[in-house]
Amino acid sequence: MLRLSATGAQPMEIAERLFLSYGTVRNYLTSAVGKLGARNRIDAVRIAIESGWI
């Protein structure tokens, strides 16, 4: 999801691409932000890229 988010995809678009509900995508992105200690989704993407995860 962070990889799709890095391309600029919004949660609704990510949900459609991955065949998940919008709420699930929102929850997963929120969880990723928290686990990475990021301030927001953009910061989480930056951390993931810098760490070589995406």
C-alpha distance matrix in Angstrom:
0.0 3.8 5.3 5.2 6.0 8.5 10.1 10.9 9.2 10.1 8.7 11.4 10.5 6.9 9.0 11.6 10.0 8.7 11.9 10.9 12.7 11.9 13.0 10.8 7.6 9.8 10.9 7.9 7.1 10.9 11.2 9.2 11.4 14.4 14.1 13.9 16.7 15.2 16.9 14.0 10.5 12.1 13.9 10.9 9.6 13.3 13.8 11.2 12.8 16.2 15.8 15.0 11.8 10.1
3.8 0.0 3.8 5.4 4.8 6.0 8.7 9.8 9.4 10.6 10.2 13.4 12.6 9.5 12.2 14.7 13.1 12.3 15.6 14.5 15.9 14.5 15.4 13.5 10.2 11.2 12.4 9.4 7.3 10.6 11.1 8.1 9.6 12.9 12.6 11.5 14.3 12.4 14.3 11.6 8.1 9.0 10.5 7.7 5.9 9.5 10.3 7.9 9.4 12.7 12.7 12.3 9.6 7.8
5.3 3.8 0.0 3.8 5.4 5.1 6.8 9.2 9.1 11.5 11.9 14.5 12.7 9.9 13.1 14.7 12.3 12.1 15.7 15.6 17.6 16.5 18.0 16.0 12.6 14.3 15.7 12.7 10.9 14.4 14.8 11.7 13.2 16.6 15.9 14.5 17.4 15.5 17.3 14.7 11.1 11.1 12.7 10.4 7.5 10.4 11.7 8.8 8.9 12.6 12.9 11.4 9.1 6.1
5.2 5.4 3.8 0.0 3.8 5.3 5.3 6.9 5.7 8.4 9.1 11.2 9.0 6.6 10.2 11.5 9.3 9.9 13.4 13.5 15.2 14.0 16.1 14.7 11.1 12.9 15.1 12.6 10.8 14.5 15.6 13.2 14.5 18.0 18.0 16.9 19.4 17.2 18.4 15.2 11.4 11.6 14.2 12.3 9.6 12.8 14.6 12.1 12.2 15.9 16.5 15.2 12.8 9.8
6.0 4.8 5.4 3.8 0.0 3.8 5.3 5.2 5.0 6.6 7.7 10.7 9.4 7.6 11.0 13.0 11.7 12.3 15.3 14.6 15.5 13.5 15.2 14.3 10.5 11.2 13.6 11.7 8.9 12.1 13.9 11.6 11.9 15.6 16.2 14.9 17.0 14.3 15.0 11.7 7.9 8.1 11.1 9.7 7.3 10.7 12.8 11.2 11.6 15.0 16.1 15.5 13.4 10.8
8.5 6.0 5.1 5.3 3.8 0.0 3.8 5.3 7.2 9.7 11.4 14.3 12.5 11.0 14.6 16.1 14.3 15.1 18.5 18.1 19.3 17.3 18.9 17.9 14.2 14.7 16.9 14.6 11.7 14.6 16.1 13.1 13.2 16.9 17.2 15.1 17.1 14.3 15.3 12.4 9.0 7.6 10.2 9.4 6.0 8.4 11.1 9.7 8.9 12.3 14.0 13.2 12.0 8.9
10.1 8.7 6.8 5.3 5.3 3.8 0.0 3.8 5.7 9.1 11.6 13.6 11.1 10.4 14.2 14.9 12.9 14.6 17.8 18.1 19.4 17.6 19.8 19.1 15.3 16.3 18.9 16.8 14.3 17.4 19.0 16.4 16.6 20.4 20.7 18.8 20.9 18.0 18.6 15.6 12.1 10.7 13.7 13.1 9.8 11.8 14.7 13.2 11.9 15.4 17.1 15.8 14.7 11.2
10.9 9.8 9.2 6.9 5.2 5.3 3.8 0.0 3.8 6.4 9.6 11.6 9.7 9.8 13.4 14.3 13.3 15.2 17.9 17.8 18.4 15.9 18.2 18.1 14.4 14.7 17.7 16.4 13.5 16.2 18.5 16.4 16.0 19.8 20.8 19.1 20.6 17.4 17.3 13.9 10.8 9.5 13.1 13.1 10.4 12.7 15.7 14.8 14.1 17.3 19.2 18.5 17.2 14.1
9.2 9.4 9.1 5.7 5.0 7.2 5.7 3.8 0.0 3.8 6.6 8.1 5.9 6.3 9.8 10.5 9.8 11.8 14.3 14.3 14.8 12.6 15.2 15.2 11.6 12.4 15.6 14.5 12.1 15.2 17.5 15.8 16.1 19.7 20.7 19.7 21.4 18.5 18.5 14.9 11.5 11.5 15.0 14.3 12.0 14.9 17.5 16.1 16.0 19.5 20.8 19.9 17.9 14.9
10.1 10.6 11.5 8.4 6.6 9.7 9.1 6.4 3.8 0.0 3.8 5.5 5.3 6.3 8.7 10.1 10.7 12.3 14.1 13.2 12.9 10.0 12.4 13.2 9.8 9.8 13.4 13.1 10.8 13.3 16.1 15.2 15.1 18.4 20.1 19.5 20.8 17.9 17.4 13.6 10.6 11.5 15.1 14.4 13.1 16.2 18.5 17.5 18.1 21.3 22.4 22.1 19.9 17.3
8.7 10.2 11.9 9.1 7.7 11.4 11.6 9.6 6.6 3.8 0.0 3.8 5.5 5.0 6.1 8.7 9.9 10.4 11.7 10.1 9.4 6.4 8.7 9.4 6.1 6.4 10.0 10.1 8.5 10.9 13.5 13.3 13.8 16.7 18.3 18.4 19.8 17.5 17.3 13.5 10.6 12.7 15.7 14.4 13.7 17.2 18.8 17.5 18.9 22.1 22.6 22.4 19.7 17.6
11.4 13.4 14.5 11.2 10.7 14.3 13.6 11.6 8.1 5.5 3.8 0.0 3.8 5.4 5.1 6.3 8.7 10.0 10.3 9.3 8.2 5.5 9.0 10.2 7.9 8.8 12.3 12.7 11.9 14.2 16.7 16.8 17.5 20.2 21.8 22.1 23.5 21.2 20.9 17.2 14.4 16.3 19.4 18.2 17.3 20.8 22.5 21.0 22.2 25.5 26.1 25.6 22.8 20.5
10.5 12.6 12.7 9.0 9.4 12.5 11.1 9.7 5.9 5.3 5.5 3.8 0.0 3.8 5.4 5.1 6.2 8.6 9.8 10.0 10.3 8.6 12.1 12.5 9.7 11.3 14.7 14.2 13.2 16.1 18.3 17.7 18.6 21.7 22.8 22.7 24.5 22.1 22.1 18.3 15.1 16.3 19.6 18.3 16.7 20.0 22.0 20.2 20.8 24.4 25.0 24.0 21.5 18.7
6.9 9.5 9.9 6.6 7.6 11.0 10.4 9.8 6.3 6.3 5.0 5.4 3.8 0.0 3.8 5.4 5.1 6.1 8.2 8.1 9.2 8.1 11.0 10.3 7.2 9.6 12.4 11.2 10.5 13.8 15.4 14.6 16.1 19.1 19.8 19.8 22.0 19.9 20.5 16.9 13.4 15.0 17.9 15.9 14.4 18.0 19.5 17.4 18.3 21.9 22.1 21.1 18.3 15.8
9.0 12.2 13.1 10.2 11.0 14.6 14.2 13.4 9.8 8.7 6.1 5.1 5.4 3.8 0.0 3.8 5.5 5.3 5.7 4.7 5.6 5.3 8.5 7.9 6.0 8.9 11.3 10.8 11.2 14.1 15.6 15.6 17.3 19.8 20.6 21.3 23.4 21.7 22.2 18.7 15.6 17.7 20.4 18.2 17.3 21.0 22.1 20.0 21.4 24.9 24.8 23.9 20.7 18.7
11.6 14.7 14.7 11.5 13.0 16.1 14.9 14.3 10.5 10.1 8.7 6.3 5.1 5.4 3.8 0.0 3.8 5.6 5.1 6.5 7.7 8.1 11.7 11.3 9.8 12.5 15.1 14.5 14.8 17.8 19.3 19.1 20.9 23.5 24.2 24.7 26.9 25.0 25.4 21.8 18.6 20.2 23.2 21.2 19.8 23.4 24.9 22.5 23.4 27.1 27.2 25.9 22.9 20.5
10.0 13.1 12.3 9.3 11.7 14.3 12.9 13.3 9.8 10.7 9.9 8.7 6.2 5.1 5.5 3.8 0.0 3.8 5.7 7.9 10.3 10.8 14.0 12.9 10.8 13.9 16.2 14.7 14.9 18.3 19.4 18.6 20.6 23.4 23.6 23.7 26.3 24.5 25.4 21.9 18.3 19.6 22.4 20.2 18.3 21.8 23.2 20.6 21.1 24.9 24.9 23.2 20.3 17.7
8.7 12.3 12.1 9.9 12.3 15.1 14.6 15.2 11.8 12.3 10.4 10.0 8.6 6.1 5.3 5.6 3.8 0.0 3.8 5.5 8.8 10.2 12.6 10.6 9.1 12.7 14.2 12.4 13.4 16.8 17.2 16.6 19.1 21.6 21.4 22.0 24.8 23.4 24.7 21.5 18.0 19.8 22.1 19.5 18.0 21.7 22.4 19.6 20.7 24.3 23.8 22.2 18.9 16.9
11.9 15.6 15.7 13.4 15.3 18.5 17.8 17.9 14.3 14.1 11.7 10.3 9.8 8.2 5.7 5.1 5.7 3.8 0.0 3.8 6.9 9.3 11.8 10.2 9.9 13.4 14.7 13.8 15.3 18.2 18.8 18.9 21.4 23.5 23.6 24.6 27.2 25.9 26.9 23.6 20.4 22.6 25.0 22.4 21.2 25.0 25.7 23.0 24.3 27.9 27.3 25.9 22.5 20.7
10.9 14.5 15.6 13.5 14.6 18.1 18.1 17.8 14.3 13.2 10.1 9.3 10.0 8.1 4.7 6.5 7.9 5.5 3.8 0.0 3.8 6.5 8.3 6.5 6.9 10.2 11.2 10.7 12.6 15.2 15.7 16.4 18.8 20.5 20.9 22.3 24.6 23.6 24.4 21.3 18.4 21.0 23.2 20.5 20.0 23.8 24.3 21.8 23.7 27.0 26.3 25.4 21.9 20.5
12.7 15.9 17.6 15.2 15.5 19.3 19.4 18.4 14.8 12.9 9.4 8.2 10.3 9.2 5.6 7.7 10.3 8.8 6.9 3.8 0.0 3.8 5.4 5.3 6.5 8.7 10.0 10.8 12.5 14.3 15.4 16.8 18.6 20.2 21.2 22.8 24.6 23.4 23.8 20.6 18.1 21.0 23.3 21.0 20.9 24.7 25.2 23.3 25.3 28.5 28.0 27.5 24.1 22.7
11.9 14.5 16.5 14.0 13.5 17.3 17.6 15.9 12.6 10.0 6.4 5.5 8.6 8.1 5.3 8.1 10.8 10.2 9.3 6.5 3.8 0.0 3.8 5.5 5.2 6.2 8.6 10.0 10.7 12.3 14.2 15.4 16.6 18.5 20.0 21.3 22.7 21.1 21.0 17.7 15.4 18.2 20.7 18.8 18.9 22.5 23.4 21.9 23.8 27.0 26.8 26.7 23.5 21.9
13.0 15.4 18.0 16.1 15.2 18.9 19.8 18.2 15.2 12.4 8.7 9.0 12.1 11.0 8.5 11.7 14.0 12.6 11.8 8.3 5.4 3.8 0.0 3.8 5.4 5.0 6.1 8.6 9.9 10.4 12.1 14.2 15.3 16.4 18.1 19.9 21.1 20.0 19.9 17.0 15.3 18.6 20.6 18.5 19.3 22.9 23.2 22.0 24.4 27.2 26.8 27.1 23.8 22.8
10.8 13.5 16.0 14.7 14.3 17.9 19.1 18.1 15.2 13.2 9.4 10.2 12.5 10.3 7.9 11.3 12.9 10.6 10.2 6.5 5.3 5.5 3.8 0.0 3.8 5.4 5.1 6.1 8.5 9.8 10.4 12.2 14.2 15.3 16.3 18.2 19.9 19.2 19.9 17.1 15.0 18.3 20.0 17.3 18.0 21.7 21.7 20.0 22.6 25.4 24.6 24.7 21.2 20.5
7.6 10.2 12.6 11.1 10.5 14.2 15.3 14.4 11.6 9.8 6.1 7.9 9.7 7.2 6.0 9.8 10.8 9.1 9.9 6.9 6.5 5.2 5.4 3.8 0.0 3.8 5.4 5.1 6.1 8.5 9.7 10.5 12.3 14.2 15.2 16.4 18.3 17.0 17.7 14.6 12.0 15.0 17.0 14.5 14.7 18.5 18.8 17.1 19.4 22.4 21.9 21.9 18.6 17.5
9.8 11.2 14.3 12.9 11.2 14.7 16.3 14.7 12.4 9.8 6.4 8.8 11.3 9.6 8.9 12.5 13.9 12.7 13.4 10.2 8.7 6.2 5.0 5.4 3.8 0.0 3.8 5.5 5.2 6.1 8.5 9.9 10.6 12.4 14.2 15.5 16.6 15.2 15.2 12.1 10.3 13.7 15.5 13.5 14.5 18.0 18.4 17.4 19.9 22.5 22.3 22.9 19.8 18.9
10.9 12.4 15.7 15.1 13.6 16.9 18.9 17.7 15.6 13.4 10.0 12.3 14.7 12.4 11.3 15.1 16.2 14.2 14.7 11.2 10.0 8.6 6.1 5.1 5.4 3.8 0.0 3.8 5.5 5.1 6.1 8.6 9.9 10.6 12.1 14.2 15.3 14.8 15.3 13.0 11.7 15.4 16.4 13.9 15.5 18.9 18.5 17.5 20.5 22.8 22.1 22.9 19.7 19.4
7.9 9.4 12.7 12.6 11.7 14.6 16.8 16.4 14.5 13.1 10.1 12.7 14.2 11.2 10.8 14.5 14.7 12.4 13.8 10.7 10.8 10.0 8.6 6.1 5.1 5.5 3.8 0.0 3.8 5.4 5.0 6.2 8.6 9.9 10.4 12.2 14.1 13.7 15.1 12.8 10.8 14.2 15.0 11.9 13.1 16.6 16.0 14.5 17.5 19.9 18.9 19.5 16.1 16.0
7.1 7.3 10.9 10.8 8.9 11.7 14.3 13.5 12.1 10.8 8.5 11.9 13.2 10.5 11.2 14.8 14.9 13.4 15.3 12.6 12.5 10.7 9.9 8.5 6.1 5.2 5.5 3.8 0.0 3.8 5.4 5.0 6.2 8.7 9.9 10.6 12.3 11.0 12.0 9.3 7.0 10.4 11.5 8.8 10.0 13.5 13.4 12.4 15.1 17.6 17.2 17.9 15.0 14.5
10.9 10.6 14.4 14.5 12.1 14.6 17.4 16.2 15.2 13.3 10.9 14.2 16.1 13.8 14.1 17.8 18.3 16.8 18.2 15.2 14.3 12.3 10.4 9.8 8.5 6.1 5.1 5.4 3.8 0.0 3.8 5.4 5.1 6.3 8.7 10.0 10.7 9.8 10.3 8.2 7.6 11.4 11.7 9.6 11.9 14.8 14.3 14.1 17.2 19.1 18.6 20.0 17.3 17.3
11.2 11.1 14.8 15.6 13.9 16.1 19.0 18.5 17.5 16.1 13.5 16.7 18.3 15.4 15.6 19.3 19.4 17.2 18.8 15.7 15.4 14.2 12.1 10.4 9.7 8.5 6.1 5.0 5.4 3.8 0.0 3.8 5.4 5.1 6.1 8.5 9.8 10.2 11.8 10.7 10.0 13.5 13.1 10.2 12.7 15.5 14.1 13.5 17.0 18.6 17.4 18.9 16.0 16.7
9.2 8.1 11.7 13.2 11.6 13.1 16.4 16.4 15.8 15.2 13.3 16.8 17.7 14.6 15.6 19.1 18.6 16.6 18.9 16.4 16.8 15.4 14.2 12.2 10.5 9.9 8.6 6.2 5.0 5.4 3.8 0.0 3.8 5.4 5.1 6.0 8.4 8.3 10.7 9.5 8.1 11.1 10.5 7.0 9.3 12.0 10.5 9.7 13.2 14.9 13.8 15.2 12.4 13.1
11.4 9.6 13.2 14.5 11.9 13.2 16.6 16.0 16.1 15.1 13.8 17.5 18.6 16.1 17.3 20.9 20.6 19.1 21.4 18.8 18.6 16.6 15.3 14.2 12.3 10.6 9.9 8.6 6.2 5.1 5.4 3.8 0.0 3.8 5.7 5.4 6.1 5.1 7.0 6.1 6.0 8.9 7.8 5.4 8.7 10.7 9.6 10.1 13.4 14.6 14.2 16.2 14.1 14.6
14.4 12.9 16.6 18.0 15.6 16.9 20.4 19.8 19.7 18.4 16.7 20.2 21.7 19.1 19.8 23.5 23.4 21.6 23.5 20.5 20.2 18.5 16.4 15.3 14.2 12.4 10.6 9.9 8.7 6.3 5.1 5.4 3.8 0.0 3.8 5.4 5.1 6.3 8.1 8.6 9.5 12.4 10.7 8.6 12.1 13.7 11.9 12.6 16.2 16.8 15.9 18.3 16.2 17.4
14.1 12.6 15.9 18.0 16.2 17.2 20.7 20.8 20.7 20.1 18.3 21.8 22.8 19.8 20.6 24.2 23.6 21.4 23.6 20.9 21.2 20.0 18.1 16.3 15.2 14.2 12.1 10.4 9.9 8.7 6.1 5.1 5.7 3.8 0.0 3.8 5.5 7.7 10.7 11.3 11.4 13.9 11.9 9.1 12.2 13.6 11.0 11.1 14.9 15.4 13.7 16.0 13.8 15.7
13.9 11.5 14.5 16.9 14.9 15.1 18.8 19.1 19.7 19.5 18.4 22.1 22.7 19.8 21.3 24.7 23.7 22.0 24.6 22.3 22.8 21.3 19.9 18.2 16.4 15.5 14.2 12.2 10.6 10.0 8.5 6.0 5.4 5.4 3.8 0.0 3.8 5.3 9.0 9.8 10.0 11.5 8.9 6.3 9.5 10.2 7.4 8.2 11.8 11.9 10.6 13.3 11.7 13.5
16.7 14.3 17.4 19.4 17.0 17.1 20.9 20.6 21.4 20.8 19.8 23.5 24.5 22.0 23.4 26.9 26.3 24.8 27.2 24.6 24.6 22.7 21.1 19.9 18.3 16.6 15.3 14.1 12.3 10.7 9.8 8.4 6.1 5.1 5.5 3.8 0.0 3.8 6.8 8.9 10.5 11.9 8.9 7.8 11.4 11.6 9.1 11.1 14.3 13.8 13.2 16.3 15.2 16.8
15.2 12.4 15.5 17.2 14.3 14.3 18.0 17.4 18.5 17.9 17.5 21.2 22.1 19.9 21.7 25.0 24.5 23.4 25.9 23.6 23.4 21.1 20.0 19.2 17.0 15.2 14.8 13.7 11.0 9.8 10.2 8.3 5.1 6.3 7.7 5.3 3.8 0.0 3.8 5.5 7.3 8.3 5.4 5.1 8.8 9.0 7.6 10.0 12.7 12.7 13.0 15.8 14.8 15.6
16.9 14.3 17.3 18.4 15.0 15.3 18.6 17.3 18.5 17.4 17.3 20.9 22.1 20.5 22.2 25.4 25.4 24.7 26.9 24.4 23.8 21.0 19.9 19.9 17.7 15.2 15.3 15.1 12.0 10.3 11.8 10.7 7.0 8.1 10.7 9.0 6.8 3.8 0.0 3.8 7.2 8.1 6.0 7.4 10.6 10.7 10.5 13.1 15.2 15.4 16.3 19.0 18.1 18.3
14.0 11.6 14.7 15.2 11.7 12.4 15.6 13.9 14.9 13.6 13.5 17.2 18.3 16.9 18.7 21.8 21.9 21.5 23.6 21.3 20.6 17.7 17.0 17.1 14.6 12.1 13.0 12.8 9.3 8.2 10.7 9.5 6.1 8.6 11.3 9.8 8.9 5.5 3.8 0.0 3.8 5.5 5.3 6.3 8.8 10.0 10.7 12.4 14.4 15.5 16.5 18.6 17.2 16.8
10.5 8.1 11.1 11.4 7.9 9.0 12.1 10.8 11.5 10.6 10.6 14.4 15.1 13.4 15.6 18.6 18.3 18.0 20.4 18.4 18.1 15.4 15.3 15.0 12.0 10.3 11.7 10.8 7.0 7.6 10.0 8.1 6.0 9.5 11.4 10.0 10.5 7.3 7.2 3.8 0.0 3.8 5.4 4.9 6.2 8.7 9.8 10.5 12.3 14.2 15.2 16.6 14.9 14.0
12.1 9.0 11.1 11.6 8.1 7.6 10.7 9.5 11.5 11.5 12.7 16.3 16.3 15.0 17.7 20.2 19.6 19.8 22.6 21.0 21.0 18.2 18.6 18.3 15.0 13.7 15.4 14.2 10.4 11.4 13.5 11.1 8.9 12.4 13.9 11.5 11.9 8.3 8.1 5.5 3.8 0.0 3.8 5.4 5.1 6.3 8.7 9.9 10.7 12.4 14.3 15.5 14.6 13.3
13.9 10.5 12.7 14.2 11.1 10.2 13.7 13.1 15.0 15.1 15.7 19.4 19.6 17.9 20.4 23.2 22.4 22.1 25.0 23.2 23.3 20.7 20.6 20.0 17.0 15.5 16.4 15.0 11.5 11.7 13.1 10.5 7.8 10.7 11.9 8.9 8.9 5.4 6.0 5.3 5.4 3.8 0.0 3.8 5.4 5.0 6.2 8.6 9.9 10.5 12.2 14.3 13.8 13.4
10.9 7.7 10.4 12.3 9.7 9.4 13.1 13.1 14.3 14.4 14.4 18.2 18.3 15.9 18.2 21.2 20.2 19.5 22.4 20.5 21.0 18.8 18.5 17.3 14.5 13.5 13.9 11.9 8.8 9.6 10.2 7.0 5.4 8.6 9.1 6.3 7.8 5.1 7.4 6.3 4.9 5.4 3.8 0.0 3.8 5.4 5.1 6.1 8.6 9.9 10.5 12.4 11.0 11.0
9.6 5.9 7.5 9.6 7.3 6.0 9.8 10.4 12.0 13.1 13.7 17.3 16.7 14.4 17.3 19.8 18.3 18.0 21.2 20.0 20.9 18.9 19.3 18.0 14.7 14.5 15.5 13.1 10.0 11.9 12.7 9.3 8.7 12.1 12.2 9.5 11.4 8.8 10.6 8.8 6.2 5.1 5.4 3.8 0.0 3.8 5.5 5.1 6.1 8.6 9.8 10.6 9.5 8.3
13.3 9.5 10.4 12.8 10.7 8.4 11.8 12.7 14.9 16.2 17.2 20.8 20.0 18.0 21.0 23.4 21.8 21.7 25.0 23.8 24.7 22.5 22.9 21.7 18.5 18.0 18.9 16.6 13.5 14.8 15.5 12.0 10.7 13.7 13.6 10.2 11.6 9.0 10.7 10.0 8.7 6.3 5.0 5.4 3.8 0.0 3.8 5.5 5.2 6.1 8.5 9.9 10.2 9.5
13.8 10.3 11.7 14.6 12.8 11.1 14.7 15.7 17.5 18.5 18.8 22.5 22.0 19.5 22.1 24.9 23.2 22.4 25.7 24.3 25.2 23.4 23.2 21.7 18.8 18.4 18.5 16.0 13.4 14.3 14.1 10.5 9.6 11.9 11.0 7.4 9.1 7.6 10.5 10.7 9.8 8.7 6.2 5.1 5.5 3.8 0.0 3.8 5.5 5.2 6.1 8.6 8.7 9.5
11.2 7.9 8.8 12.1 11.2 9.7 13.2 14.8 16.1 17.5 17.5 21.0 20.2 17.4 20.0 22.5 20.6 19.6 23.0 21.8 23.3 21.9 22.0 20.0 17.1 17.4 17.5 14.5 12.4 14.1 13.5 9.7 10.1 12.6 11.1 8.2 11.1 10.0 13.1 12.4 10.5 9.9 8.6 6.1 5.1 5.5 3.8 0.0 3.8 5.5 5.1 6.3 5.2 6.0
12.8 9.4 8.9 12.2 11.6 8.9 11.9 14.1 16.0 18.1 18.9 22.2 20.8 18.3 21.4 23.4 21.1 20.7 24.3 23.7 25.3 23.8 24.4 22.6 19.4 19.9 20.5 17.5 15.1 17.2 17.0 13.2 13.4 16.2 14.9 11.8 14.3 12.7 15.2 14.4 12.3 10.7 9.9 8.6 6.1 5.2 5.5 3.8 0.0 3.8 5.4 5.1 5.9 5.2
16.2 12.7 12.6 15.9 15.0 12.3 15.4 17.3 19.5 21.3 22.1 25.5 24.4 21.9 24.9 27.1 24.9 24.3 27.9 27.0 28.5 27.0 27.2 25.4 22.4 22.5 22.8 19.9 17.6 19.1 18.6 14.9 14.6 16.8 15.4 11.9 13.8 12.7 15.4 15.5 14.2 12.4 10.5 9.9 8.6 6.1 5.2 5.5 3.8 0.0 3.8 5.4 7.7 8.4
15.8 12.7 12.9 16.5 16.1 14.0 17.1 19.2 20.8 22.4 22.6 26.1 25.0 22.1 24.8 27.2 24.9 23.8 27.3 26.3 28.0 26.8 26.8 24.6 21.9 22.3 22.1 18.9 17.2 18.6 17.4 13.8 14.2 15.9 13.7 10.6 13.2 13.0 16.3 16.5 15.2 14.3 12.2 10.5 9.8 8.5 6.1 5.1 5.4 3.8 0.0 3.8 5.6 8.0
15.0 12.3 11.4 15.2 15.5 13.2 15.8 18.5 19.9 22.1 22.4 25.6 24.0 21.1 23.9 25.9 23.2 22.2 25.9 25.4 27.5 26.7 27.1 24.7 21.9 22.9 22.9 19.5 17.9 20.0 18.9 15.2 16.2 18.3 16.0 13.3 16.3 15.8 19.0 18.6 16.6 15.5 14.3 12.4 10.6 9.9 8.6 6.3 5.1 5.4 3.8 0.0 3.8 5.6
11.8 9.6 9.1 12.8 13.4 12.0 14.7 17.2 17.9 19.9 19.7 22.8 21.5 18.3 20.7 22.9 20.3 18.9 22.5 21.9 24.1 23.5 23.8 21.2 18.6 19.8 19.7 16.1 15.0 17.3 16.0 12.4 14.1 16.2 13.8 11.7 15.2 14.8 18.1 17.2 14.9 14.6 13.8 11.0 9.5 10.2 8.7 5.2 5.9 7.7 5.6 3.8 0.0 3.8
10.1 7.8 6.1 9.8 10.8 8.9 11.2 14.1 14.9 17.3 17.6 20.5 18.7 15.8 18.7 20.5 17.7 16.9 20.7 20.5 22.7 21.9 22.8 20.5 17.5 18.9 19.4 16.0 14.5 17.3 16.7 13.1 14.6 17.4 15.7 13.5 16.8 15.6 18.3 16.8 14.0 13.3 13.4 11.0 8.3 9.5 9.5 6.0 5.2 8.4 8.0 5.6 3.8 0.0
